[in-house]
Amino acid sequence: MLSAPPPKAEFSDEQSVVSPPMIERRVRRVTCVVTVGAALVGTAVCGWSVGGGVALGGGLSYLNFLWMRQSLYAMITATTAGGTGRPSHLQMAKFFLRWVVIGALIWFVVQVASDMAVAVVCGLFALPLAVVAEAFVQVWHGERCEPAA
């Protein structure tokens, strides 16, 4: 005897697994977990300079995410209803300044402790790895239960 398929779960926007606040929360958490885990493994296997470099790179990756989110939010708010229609020069400068800050810190690390440079770059991959993990979450939940229309 064939049974009926299970009913699709209904989600409110705030508690949905695929809602933007939940996605952002998971990306932040996974970025931190990947950074801490890679820094601990790097320290245990290769020493403190590698662990510290990975932690620095992961921290920069996380800060880049926060700065980008804040800058994009300010620019979108300025250009949508109720805004001035054009983001301020300061908002635009902050959006690009984050790359200057990250580049300057990486340059400084290369000048001071060149053995940490590769570890810092590896740490910068914490956020992209978190985004890839989130893509798998989205595919998994998209196949298992779609929100009701």
N, C-alpha and C positions, 0 to 999 in steps of 0.2 A: 504494500500500500504506500502510495506517495504522500508525503506530508507537505503541507503548505510552507513556503519559504518564511523565515522569521521576519517579523515586521521591522522596517527600517527605524533606527533610533531617531528620535527627534531631539534636537539640541537648541538651546537658546544661544544667542550669539556670544555671550560672555563665557559660557561653560563648554562650548564646542571645542573639540580637540583641534579643529582646523581654523579657529578664530585667530585674527591677528595678535591679540594680546597673549594668547597661549603659545603661539608660534614664537613670538619674541622672547617670552619667558624661557621656553625650551632652548632656543639658540643661545641665550645668555648662559644658562646653566651648563649646557654641553660645552660651550667655549671655556668656561671656568674649569670644568672637570677634565677636559682634554689638556688644558694648560698645566694644571696641578699634576695630573698623572704623568704627562711627558716630562715635566721638570723633575719629578721624583725618580722616574726611570733614568733620565739623563744623569742625574746626580749619582745614583747608585752604580750605573754602568761606567760613566766617563768622568765623573768628578763634578765639583761644585761649579766650575766655569761653564760647563755645558748645561747643567741644571739651571743655573742663574740666567744664562742666555735664553733658554727656552722660556723661562718664566717672564723675562723682560719682553720677549717677542710676543708671548701670549697676552701679556698686559697691554702692550701697544695695540694688538689686534682688538682687544676688548674696548679700549679707549677709542680706537678708530670707529668702531661700531656705534658707540654712544655719541661721539661727535657728529658722525654722519647722520644719525637719526635726528639729533637735535637740529642740525642745519637744514636738513630736508623738511622737517616739520615747520620750521620758521619760514622757509621759502614757499612751501605749499600754502601755508596760512596766509602769507602776504598776497599770493596770486589768486586765491579763491574768494568766494563771496565774503564781503565784509573787509577784505584786505585792501591794500593800496593798489594792487594790480601788478606791482613790481617789487621784488625783494630788494632790501637795502644793500648798499655796497658792503657794509659790515657783515651781513649774513652771507653774502657771496664770498667774501674774504675768508670767513671762518670755514666755509665748506672746503676751500682749497688749502687753507693754512694747515689743516690736519696732515696733509701729505708732506708739507715742509717740516713740520715738527717730527713726524716719523722718520723722514729721510735724514734730518739732522741728528737724531738720536742714533740711528744706525751708523751714520758716518762717525759719530763720536765713539761708538763701541769699536768700530774697525780701527780707529786711531789709537785707542787706549788698550783694548784687549782683543786683538785680531782673532784669537782662538775662539772667542765667543760669537763671532759674526755669523757663522753658519748656524749655530744654535738659535740665535735671535731670529734669523730668517725662518728656520723651522717652526719656531714659536708663533710667527705671524700666520702660519697655516692653521692655527686653532679655530679661527672663525670660519674659514671656508670648509673645514672638516665638520663643524657644527651645522653649517647650512646643508651639506650633503646628507648628514644624518637626519636633518629635518625633512629633506626631500623624501627619504625613505619612509618617515612617519606619515607624511602626506599621502604617499602612494598606498601605504598599508591601510590607513583609515579611509581613504577615498574608495578603495575596493570593498572594504568591510561594511561600512555604514555611511551612507550619504545623508546629509541633512534633508529633512522634508521640505518640499517646495511650497 
